Amino acid sequence: MPAEEERRVIPDVPRGPLCAYRSKAKFNWKDFRLVLEDKELIKIKYDTWRRLEAEPLFAPVTSTLSADQQKERAARQVNRVADLELAPAEIYSKPYKYRVRYLMSINEALHAVCPSLSVKIALGVGLFTNSLLAMGTERHQDTYNKAWNREIITCLAITEVSHGSNTKRCRTTATYDPRTQEFVIHTPDFEAAKCWVGNLGKTASVALLFAILYTADGQNHGLQGFLVPIRDPKTLLPYPGVTVGDIGEKIGLNGIDNGFVMFNNYRIPRENLLNRTGDVTPDGVYESTFSEPGKILGAVLESFSAGRLGIMQESSNTLSHAAVIAVRYAALRKQFGPDRNGPEQSIIEYQLHQWRIFPYLAAACVLKVSVFAMTEIYLETVQKSQAESNGFELLTQIVSEIHALVSSSKPLVTWTARDAIQESREACGGHGYLRAANLGELRNNHDPSCTYEGDNNVLGQQASNWLIRQWKNAQVESPVGTASFINRRQQILNGNFDALLRSGVNVESHQFVSQCYEWLMCWLLQQSVTQMEEASRANVDSFMARNNCQVYRARDLSRAYAEYYALESFRTRCARGDVSEELRPVLFNVYLVYGMWCLDRHMTTFYVGSFASGSQFADAVRNTLLRVCGELRDSAVAIADALAPPDWVLNSVLAKSDGRLYENIQSVFMTNPGAMERAAWWKDIIPSKQKSKL
């Protein structure tokens, strides 16, 4: 059991109407929080929030700012965060894993306060410098230092108007001119314009640009990275030959100045080529350089996976915030009751409401733990690759598995958060539509997470492709163990629901959930491979064969794989010795709610694949889900407390920890600007017939 000292890291919640449900929990909510998150990382977040709360620039806004005002506010916040030095100087001399974990925790805290601010820093500092480490060399160190110290504003320019996911078909070119020892950057037409580039619209002075490298002999050497000056850093005016602008107002995240840029035979020095794996000599010869494979591999892994892990961390917090708002509101909002003339009861008591919101509460817990576990594997792998230059083959296998895991989990986490926000908005009724409820802001700011850093549907295909390769391999290559179940494929596929029951497996057990998932994944793998083999025999090319097995096969496989990993990660965490006995029942109920809810989503496949027949399997899963949701009712508010940030960060009038729901709504109604003033335009809307009588 955590010591009182560990609990003190987490601030208390005020007493109030929510205590009626808080008192029903049979566990300490702070202990629950310490299972979901590491104590040191919790401390980092609360320290960050305390410092930001004292800064007027980070106070929540009460009305919607214009897009330009949002950009200005976010840019000022970036500068202020740099001044605050939220990470102490000694952090940067710590080992890689510790250092990155610390900085990730700060970024999570920033994202909870202002997503635009967090994304601007992640793009302009984190992703830019990571990519520079992955692809650059010592000659780019000065730019790295300036970006890291925020002396310059930077961006990554990859996506073009007509190409996003298929980066190999980007059409911006960089042609080497040996006479002047320069690269000539050129945009052939508007479709090749770089677009959606964060920080580029108004502020960035340097871009890490991806373009097709051509040597003077006309040979195409593929997509390469280049450091390209965009604006004068002292005036922020663009250089001649650069056409750059802002793409305009978006659905959300308008604090980020997303931009577009076109180049008209714009020249940069030869040294601006990022030459870690390939370089061009002064006289124009392209040379491939590949040394220290372990370190290069680690840097590349860091560059491409860190951003997606960051998105998952932020999305799991967004999911938590939506669930907290829905649960606290449900505990306070009363409607109807068994006695028509008697007292009303809280809507959290109704089974339908529990079924709507408790799976998202459980998902917030499970996915928070699984994203943490995934990040641990990733950071340890990068740290190992930086320390060792041997073991390249093993590292390659780990990188492939982590890539598959991240590619399946990023869609799962971001889609779950998206759906949680919408369900929570509806579950809070009309009040949920208030701007002050904060669910609209959560929804609009979260939505792009399903698209950027890899479109969710495209990423899922990368995960399923890796699983299919493991299925076809003579030996499964799964160093992390996420696909080791494939080694038992025949035994798994020979099983079914009836066989599970006969073997003594209890429906309400982790063995049941785990074995159902293993059958599901094996069956989807078998069907996907069979479908592709049949297409091959019918002379369908492999590209079309793979694409035609996505719906109801590979797409479902990718999601099931991510859910399986999440559930196994949560179960492993809950089995550790630091988890007290009083916490185990509620943690297991959280596991069961999420597990049964996910299995229910795959119900059709279980019947199509003959894992089950008749109603017994569906009844077992659904009845267990409903029963355990009922059991979770008395724990729900305490779990929400364990997930919640401070009130000023959650920023929802419906979910303040004091539980004074209607007093808080009254305050919002009465104090919003102009609430009880006559409109300045009142004369213009008086009906014309009345005007004639005045």
C-alpha positions in Angstrom: 0.0 0.0 0.0 1.4 3.5 -0.8 2.8 5.4 2.1 1.0 8.6 3.2 4.0 10.5 1.7 3.2 9.2 -1.8 -0.5 10.1 -1.4 0.5 13.7 -0.5 1.8 14.2 -4.0 -1.9 14.3 -5.1 -4.0 17.2 -3.8 -7.2 16.5 -1.8 -10.6 17.1 -3.3 -13.0 19.5 -1.6 -16.0 18.2 0.4 -19.4 18.7 -1.2 -22.3 16.9 -2.9 -20.1 14.4 -4.7 -19.1 13.0 -1.3 -22.3 11.0 -1.3 -20.8 8.8 -3.9 -17.2 9.2 -2.9 -18.0 7.6 0.5 -19.4 4.5 -1.2 -16.0 3.5 -2.7 -14.2 0.8 -0.8 -10.7 2.0 -1.6 -8.6 5.2 -1.4 -8.8 7.0 -4.8 -5.3 8.3 -4.5 -4.0 4.7 -4.3 -6.0 4.0 -7.5 -4.3 7.0 -9.1 -0.8 5.6 -8.1 -1.6 2.4 -10.0 -2.5 4.3 -13.1 0.4 6.6 -13.1 4.0 6.7 -11.7 4.3 8.8 -8.5 7.2 10.9 -9.9 5.4 11.6 -13.2 2.3 12.7 -11.2 4.5 15.1 -9.2 5.9 16.6 -12.4 2.4 17.3 -13.8 1.1 18.9 -10.6 4.3 21.0 -10.3 3.8 22.2 -13.9 0.1 22.9 -13.3 0.9 24.9 -10.1 3.4 27.1 -11.9 1.1 27.7 -14.9 -1.9 28.5 -12.6 0.0 31.5 -11.3 0.5 32.8 -14.8 -2.3 35.1 -16.2 -1.4 34.0 -19.8 -2.6 30.5 -19.0 -5.9 31.4 -17.4 -8.8 29.7 -19.1 -10.6 32.0 -21.6 -14.4 32.4 -21.2 -15.3 33.2 -24.7 -14.1 32.2 -28.1 -11.1 34.2 -29.4 -10.6 34.9 -33.1 -8.3 32.6 -34.9 -5.6 35.3 -35.0 -5.9 35.9 -31.3 -5.6 32.2 -30.6 -2.4 32.1 -32.7 -0.9 35.1 -30.8 -1.9 33.6 -27.4 -0.3 30.2 -28.2 2.9 31.9 -29.6 3.2 34.0 -26.4 2.6 30.9 -24.3 5.5 29.1 -26.1 7.8 31.9 -25.2 6.6 32.1 -21.6 7.1 28.3 -21.1 10.7 28.7 -22.3 11.2 31.5 -19.7 9.7 29.4 -16.9 12.2 26.6 -17.5 9.8 23.9 -16.3 12.4 21.3 -16.6 15.5 21.9 -14.3 18.8 22.2 -16.1 20.1 18.9 -14.7 17.4 16.9 -16.5 19.3 17.3 -19.7 22.3 15.4 -18.4 20.3 12.5 -17.2 20.0 9.2 -19.1 17.9 9.2 -22.2 14.9 7.3 -20.8 14.6 9.4 -17.6 15.1 12.7 -19.6 12.5 11.9 -22.2 9.9 10.6 -19.7 10.3 13.9 -17.7 9.8 16.0 -20.8 6.8 13.9 -22.0 5.1 14.5 -18.6 5.6 18.2 -18.9 4.1 18.1 -22.3 1.1 16.1 -21.1 0.5 18.7 -18.5 0.8 21.5 -21.0 -1.6 19.7 -23.4 -4.3 19.5 -20.7 -4.1 23.3 -20.3 -3.7 24.3 -23.9 -3.5 21.7 -26.7 -2.3 24.3 -29.3 0.6 25.2 -27.0 1.6 21.6 -26.5 1.4 20.7 -30.2 3.5 23.8 -31.2 6.2 22.8 -28.8 6.0 19.2 -29.8 6.3 20.1 -33.5 8.8 22.9 -33.3 11.1 21.5 -30.6 10.5 17.8 -30.0 9.7 16.5 -33.5 12.1 18.9 -35.3 15.1 18.1 -33.1 14.3 14.4 -33.0 14.2 14.3 -36.8 17.4 16.4 -37.0 19.1 13.8 -34.7 17.9 11.0 -36.9 18.9 12.4 -40.2 21.5 15.1 -39.6 25.2 15.1 -38.5 27.6 17.4 -36.6 27.3 20.1 -39.3 23.7 20.6 -38.3 24.4 21.0 -34.6 24.1 24.7 -34.5 20.5 24.6 -35.9 19.7 21.8 -33.4 21.0 23.9 -30.5 19.0 27.0 -31.6 15.8 25.0 -32.0 16.2 23.3 -28.7 16.9 26.6 -26.9 14.0 28.2 -28.8 16.2 30.8 -30.4 14.5 30.0 -33.7 11.0 28.8 -34.6 11.0 25.6 -36.6 8.7 23.3 -38.4 8.5 20.0 -40.4 7.3 20.2 -44.0 6.4 16.8 -45.3 2.7 16.7 -46.4 1.8 18.2 -49.8 -1.5 19.4 -51.1 -2.0 16.2 -53.1 0.1 13.7 -51.1 0.1 12.9 -47.4 0.4 9.3 -46.4 2.3 8.3 -49.6 5.3 10.5 -48.9 7.4 8.7 -51.6 5.3 10.4 -54.2 5.8 13.9 -53.0 6.9 16.2 -55.8 8.8 19.1 -54.3 12.4 18.7 -55.7 15.9 19.6 -54.6 18.3 19.5 -57.6 22.0 19.8 -56.9 23.9 22.4 -58.9 27.7 21.5 -58.7 28.7 24.9 -60.2 27.5 26.8 -57.1 27.4 23.8 -54.7 23.8 24.5 -53.9 20.5 22.7 -53.9 17.7 24.3 -56.0 14.4 23.8 -54.2 11.4 24.0 -56.5 7.7 23.4 -56.3 6.4 22.4 -59.8 2.8 23.4 -59.2 0.3 24.1 -56.4 -0.5 20.4 -55.8 3.2 20.0 -54.7 3.0 22.9 -52.2 3.8 21.8 -48.7 0.8 22.3 -46.6 -0.7 21.7 -43.1 2.8 22.5 -41.7 2.4 23.5 -38.0 4.2 26.7 -37.0 4.7 27.7 -40.7 1.7 29.9 -41.3 3.0 33.0 -39.4 6.0 32.2 -37.3 8.6 29.6 -38.4 11.9 30.8 -39.8 13.4 27.4 -40.6 11.8 24.3 -42.1 13.0 20.7 -42.1 11.8 20.0 -45.6 11.4 16.7 -47.3 12.0 16.8 -51.0 13.1 14.5 -53.9 16.8 14.8 -54.4 18.1 14.9 -57.9 21.8 15.1 -58.9 22.9 17.1 -62.0 22.8 13.9 -64.1 19.0 13.7 -63.6 19.1 10.7 -61.3 16.4 10.5 -58.6 17.8 9.6 -55.2 14.5 9.6 -53.3 13.1 11.6 -50.5 15.7 13.4 -48.4 15.6 16.0 -45.6 16.9 19.5 -46.0 17.2 22.5 -43.7 15.5 25.4 -45.5 15.4 29.0 -44.3 11.9 30.4 -44.8 11.8 33.8 -43.1 14.3 36.3 -41.7 14.3 35.3 -38.0 14.6 39.0 -37.0 11.7 40.3 -39.1 9.7 37.2 -39.9 9.5 38.3 -43.5 9.9 35.6 -46.1 13.0 35.3 -48.3 12.8 36.0 -52.0 11.8 32.8 -53.9 9.6 31.6 -51.0 5.8 32.0 -51.1 4.5 31.2 -47.7 1.1 31.7 -45.9 -1.4 30.5 -43.4 -4.0 27.9 -44.6 -6.8 29.6 -42.7 -9.2 28.9 -39.8 -9.7 25.2 -38.8 -12.3 23.3 -36.8 -10.0 23.5 -33.8 -6.4 24.0 -32.6 -6.4 27.4 -34.1 -3.5 28.4 -31.8 -1.3 26.5 -34.3 -0.5 28.5 -37.4 -0.7 25.7 -40.0 0.8 27.0 -43.3 1.6 26.3 -46.9 4.8 27.1 -48.8 6.0 27.0 -52.4 9.5 27.5 -53.7 10.6 29.1 -57.0 14.0 27.8 -57.8 15.1 28.7 -54.3 18.8 28.0 -53.5 20.2 26.6 -50.2 23.8 25.5 -49.4 24.9 21.9 -50.0 25.5 21.5 -46.3 21.8 21.9 -45.6 21.2 18.4 -46.8 20.7 16.1 -43.8 23.4 13.6 -44.5 23.3 10.9 -41.9 22.5 8.2 -44.4 23.4 9.8 -47.7 25.4 12.8 -49.0 26.3 14.7 -52.1 30.0 15.5 -52.7 30.9 19.1 -53.8 31.3 17.9 -57.4 27.8 16.3 -57.4 28.3 12.6 -56.7 25.7 11.0 -54.4 27.2 8.7 -51.8 25.3 6.5 -49.4 26.8 6.5 -45.9 25.6 4.0 -43.3 27.6 3.6 -40.1 26.8 2.7 -36.5 23.6 0.9 -37.5 22.3 0.6 -33.9 22.4 4.3 -33.3 20.9 5.2 -36.6 18.1 2.7 -36.0 17.4 4.2 -32.6 17.4 7.7 -33.9 15.0 6.8 -36.7 12.7 5.0 -34.3 12.7 8.0 -32.0 11.9 10.3 -34.9 8.9 8.4 -36.2 7.4 6.8 -33.1 7.8 9.5 -30.5 5.2 11.8 -32.0 2.6 9.0 -32.1 3.3 8.0 -28.5 2.9 11.6 -27.5 -0.5 11.8 -29.3 -1.6 8.6 -27.4 -0.5 10.1 -24.1 -2.5 13.3 -24.8 -5.5 11.3 -26.1 -5.6 9.1 -23.1 -5.8 12.2 -21.0 -8.5 13.7 -23.2 -10.4 10.5 -22.9 -10.0 10.7 -19.1 -11.3 14.3 -19.0 -14.4 13.4 -21.0 -15.1 10.4 -18.7 -14.6 12.5 -15.6 -17.1 15.1 -16.8 -19.7 12.5 -17.7 -19.4 10.6 -14.4 -19.4 13.6 -12.1 -22.4 15.1 -13.9 -24.2 11.8 -13.8 -23.7 11.5 -10.0 -25.2 15.0 -9.5 -27.9 15.2 -12.1 -31.2 13.8 -10.9 -34.1 12.7 -13.1 -37.2 10.6 -12.3 -37.3 7.8 -9.7 -39.3 4.7 -8.7 -41.9 6.7 -6.9 -43.6 9.2 -9.2 -44.1 11.7 -6.5 -41.0 10.8 -4.5 -37.4 11.9 -4.6 -35.6 11.8 -8.0 -32.5 9.7 -8.3 -29.1 10.4 -9.9 -28.9 9.3 -13.5 -25.8 7.3 -12.6 -28.2 4.8 -11.1 -29.7 3.9 -14.4 -28.4 0.9 -16.2 -28.6 2.5 -19.7 -26.5 5.4 -18.4 -24.0 3.1 -16.8 -23.7 1.2 -20.1 -23.1 4.4 -22.0 -20.4 6.0 -19.9 -18.7 3.4 -17.7 -16.9 1.6 -20.5 -15.2 4.9 -21.4 -14.3 5.4 -17.7 -12.8 1.9 -17.8 -11.1 2.5 -21.1 -9.5 5.7 -19.7 -7.9 3.5 -17.0 -6.8 0.6 -19.2 -5.4 2.8 -22.0 -3.6 5.1 -19.7 -1.7 2.1 -18.3 -1.1 0.5 -21.7 0.2 3.7 -23.2 2.6 4.0 -20.3 3.8 0.4 -20.8 4.2 0.9 -24.5 6.3 4.0 -23.9 8.5 2.1 -21.5 9.3 -0.5 -24.2 10.0 2.2 -26.8 12.3 4.3 -24.6 14.2 1.3 -23.4 14.7 0.2 -27.0 15.9 3.6 -28.1 18.3 3.8 -25.1 19.7 0.4 -25.9 20.2 1.2 -29.5 22.1 4.4 -28.5 24.3 2.4 -26.2 25.1 -0.5 -28.4 26.2 -0.8 -32.0 25.8 -4.6 -32.2 22.7 -6.7 -32.0 21.4 -5.0 -35.2 19.1 -7.9 -36.2 17.4 -8.2 -32.8 16.9 -4.4 -32.7 15.4 -4.5 -36.2 12.8 -7.1 -35.0 12.0 -5.0 -31.9 11.6 -1.9 -34.0 9.2 -3.7 -36.3 7.1 -5.0 -33.5 7.0 -1.6 -31.7 6.0 0.0 -35.0 3.2 -2.5 -35.4 2.1 -1.9 -31.8 2.1 1.9 -32.1 0.4 1.7 -35.5 -2.5 -0.3 -34.1 -2.7 1.5 -30.7 -2.7 5.1 -32.0 -6.0 4.5 -33.8 -7.5 2.6 -30.9 -6.7 5.4 -28.3 -7.6 8.3 -30.5 -10.8 6.8 -31.8 -11.8 5.8 -28.2 -11.2 9.3 -27.0 -13.2 10.7 -30.0 -16.2 8.5 -29.2 -15.9 9.2 -25.4 -16.2 12.9 -26.0 -19.3 12.6 -28.1 -21.0 10.1 -25.7 -20.1 12.3 -22.8 -21.5 15.4 -24.5 -24.8 13.6 -25.1 -24.8 12.0 -21.7 -24.7 15.5 -20.2 -27.8 16.5 -22.1 -28.3 20.2 -23.1 -25.8 21.4 -20.4 -23.1 19.4 -22.2 -23.5 21.7 -25.2 -22.4 24.7 -23.2 -19.0 26.0 -24.1 -18.3 26.1 -20.4 -18.8 22.3 -20.2 -15.6 22.1 -22.2 -16.7 19.1 -24.2 -16.9 21.0 -27.4 -13.4 22.3 -27.1 -12.2 18.8 -26.2 -13.9 17.4 -29.3 -12.6 20.0 -31.8 -9.1 20.0 -30.4 -8.8 16.2 -30.3 -10.3 15.5 -33.7 -7.1 16.0 -35.8 -5.3 13.3 -33.7 -7.2 10.7 -35.7 -5.5 12.0 -38.8 -2.1 13.6 -38.2 1.1 11.7 -37.5 -0.4 8.9 -39.6 -4.0 8.6 -40.7 -5.6 6.0 -38.4 -6.9 3.7 -41.2 -3.5 3.7 -43.0 -1.6 3.0 -39.7 -3.9 0.1 -39.0 -2.9 -1.5 -42.3 0.8 -1.3 -41.3 0.0 -3.2 -38.1 -2.0 -5.9 -39.8 0.7 -6.3 -42.5 3.3 -7.0 -39.7 1.0 -9.6 -38.1 0.3 -11.3 -41.4 4.1 -11.6 -41.9 4.5 -13.2 -38.6 1.7 -15.7 -39.5 3.4 -16.6 -42.7 7.0 -16.8 -41.2 8.4 -20.1 -40.4 9.3 -18.6 -37.0 7.4 -15.8 -35.3 9.7 -12.8 -34.7 8.1 -11.1 -31.6 10.9 -10.1 -29.1 8.3 -8.1 -27.1 5.9 -11.0 -27.1 2.8 -9.3 -28.4 2.5 -11.9 -31.3 3.8 -15.0 -29.5 0.2 -16.4 -29.4 0.7 -17.2 -33.1 3.0 -20.1 -32.1 -0.1 -21.8 -30.7 -2.4 -21.0 -33.6 -3.6 -24.6 -34.2 -4.5 -25.2 -30.6 -6.2 -21.8 -30.4 -8.3 -22.3 -33.6 -9.4 -25.8 -32.5 -11.0 -24.1 -29.5 -14.4 -22.4 -29.1 -16.7 -21.1 -26.4 -18.1 -24.5 -25.4 -14.6 -25.9 -25.1 -13.5 -23.0 -22.9 -16.4 -23.7 -20.5 -15.7 -27.4 -20.5 -12.0 -26.7 -19.6 -13.2 -24.8 -16.5 -12.5 -21.3 -17.7 -14.8 -18.8 -15.9 -16.5 -16.2 -18.1 -15.6 -13.6 -15.5 -11.9 -14.1 -15.7 -8.9 -12.7 -17.5 -8.2 -16.1 -18.9 -11.6 -16.0 -20.7 -11.0 -12.5 -22.1 -7.4 -13.4 -23.2 -8.4 -16.7 -24.9 -11.3 -15.1 -26.7 -8.9 -12.5 -28.1 -6.3 -15.0 -29.2 -9.0 -17.0 -31.1 -10.3 -13.8 -32.6 -6.9 -12.7 -33.9 -5.9 -16.1 -35.1 -9.2 -16.5 -37.0 -8.9 -13.0 -38.6 -5.2 -13.8 -39.6 -6.2 -17.1 -41.1 -9.0 -15.5 -43.0 -6.9 -12.6 -44.2 -4.1 -14.9 -45.5 -6.6 -17.3 -47.1 -8.4 -14.5 -48.9 -5.1 -13.1 -50.2 -3.9 -16.5 -51.4 -7.2 -17.1 -53.2 -6.8 -13.7 -54.9 -3.2 -14.6 -55.9 -4.4 -17.8 -57.5 -6.9 -15.8 -59.4 -4.1 -13.6 -60.7 -5.0 -10.6 -58.6 -1.9 -8.6 -57.9 -0.7 -8.5 -54.3 -1.5 -4.8 -53.9 -5.2 -5.3 -54.7 -5.3 -8.6 -52.8 -4.1 -6.9 -49.6 -6.4 -3.9 -50.0 -9.4 -6.1 -50.6 -9.1 -7.9 -47.3 -9.2 -4.8 -45.1 -12.9 -4.6 -44.4 -14.1 -7.2 -41.9 -10.6 -8.8 -41.8 -7.3 -6.8 -41.5 -8.9 -3.7 -40.1 -10.6 -5.6 -37.3 -7.4 -7.6 -36.7 -5.4 -4.4 -36.1 -8.0 -3.1 -33.6 -8.2 -6.5 -31.8 -4.4 -6.6 -31.5 -4.3 -3.2 -29.9 -7.1 -4.1 -27.5 -5.4 -7.3 -26.6 -2.2 -5.6 -25.8 -4.0 -2.9 -23.7 -5.8 -5.5 -21.6 -2.7 -7.6 -21.1 -0.7 -4.5 -20.0 -3.4 -3.5 -17.5 -3.7 -7.0 -16.1 0.1 -7.2 -15.7 0.2 -3.8 -13.9 -2.6 -4.8 -11.5 -0.8 -8.1 -10.6 2.2 -6.3 -9.3 3.1 -6.5 -5.6 2.6 -2.8 -4.9 -1.2 -3.1 -5.6 -3.1 -3.4 -2.3 -5.8 -6.0 -1.7 -8.5 -3.4 -1.3 -7.8 -2.1 -4.8 -7.8 -5.5 -6.6 -11.6 -6.0 -6.8 -12.2 -2.6 -8.4 -9.3 -2.9 -10.8 -10.6 -6.2 -11.9 -14.0 -4.8 -12.5 -12.4 -2.0 -14.6 -10.6 -4.8 -16.6 -13.9 -6.7 -17.1 -15.9 -3.8 -18.2 -13.4 -2.8 -20.8 -12.8 -6.4 -21.9 -16.4 -7.4 -22.2 -17.3 -4.1 -23.9 -14.5 -4.7 -26.5 -15.5 -8.3 -27.0 -19.1 -7.2 -27.6 -17.8 -5.0 -30.5 -16.4 -8.2 -32.2 -19.6 -10.3 -31.6 -20.4 -10.8 -35.2 -16.9 -12.2 -36.0 -17.2 -14.7 -33.1 -20.4 -16.1 -34.7 -19.2 -15.9 -38.3 -16.1 -17.9 -37.4 -18.2 -20.5 -35.4 -16.4 -19.7 -32.1 -20.0 -19.5 -30.8 -23.5 -20.6 -31.8 -26.8 -19.8 -30.2 -27.2 -17.0 -27.7 -25.1 -18.3 -24.8 -21.9 -16.6 -25.7 -23.5 -13.2 -26.4 -25.6 -13.5 -23.3 -22.5 -14.3 -21.2 -20.6 -11.3 -22.5 -23.4 -8.8 -22.4 -24.8 -9.9 -19.0 -21.4 -9.7 -17.5 -20.8 -6.2 -18.9 -24.1 -5.0 -17.5 -23.7 -6.6 -14.1 -20.1 -5.3 -13.6 -21.2 -1.8 -14.8 -23.7 -2.0 -11.9 -21.0 -3.0 -9.5 -18.8 -0.1 -10.7 -21.5 2.5 -9.9 -20.4 3.0 -6.3 -16.7 3.3 -7.3 -17.2 5.5 -10.4 -16.8 8.9 -8.8 -13.7 7.8 -6.9 -12.2 6.5 -10.1 -13.1 9.8 -11.8 -11.3 11.6 -9.0 -8.2 9.4 -9.7 -8.3 10.4 -13.4 -9.1 14.1 -13.0 -6.6 17.0 -13.3 -7.2 20.2 -11.1 -10.5 22.0 -11.7 -8.9 24.9 -13.6 -7.3 22.4 -16.0 -10.4 20.3 -16.5 -12.2 23.7 -17.0 -15.7 22.2 -17.0 -18.6 23.9 -15.2 -20.3 20.5 -15.1 -17.5 18.6 -13.3 -15.9 20.8 -10.6 -14.7 18.7 -7.8 -16.8 20.6 -5.3 -19.9 19.0 -6.8 -21.9 22.3 -6.6 -23.3 21.7 -10.1 -26.2 24.2 -10.2 -24.4 26.9 -8.3 -21.5 26.7 -10.8 -23.9 26.8 -13.8 -25.7 29.8 -12.3 -22.4 31.6 -12.0 -21.7 30.9 -15.7 -25.1 32.1 -16.8 -25.1 35.2 -14.7 -21.5 36.4 -15.4 -21.0 35.7 -19.1 -20.3 39.0 -20.9 -23.5 40.9 -21.7 -25.7 38.2 -20.2 -28.4 40.6 -18.9 -27.7 43.6 -21.0 -29.9 44.8 -23.8 -28.2 44.0 -27.1 -26.5 46.9 -28.8 -28.3 46.0 -32.0 -31.7 46.0 -30.4 -33.2 48.7 -32.7 -32.3 46.8 -35.8 -34.4 43.8 -34.9 -37.6 45.4 -33.8 -40.4 44.3 -36.1 -41.2 46.9 -38.8 -44.8 47.2 -37.7 -43.7 48.1 -34.2 -41.2 50.6 -35.5 -43.9 52.5 -37.3 -45.7 53.0 -34.0 -42.7 54.4 -32.2 
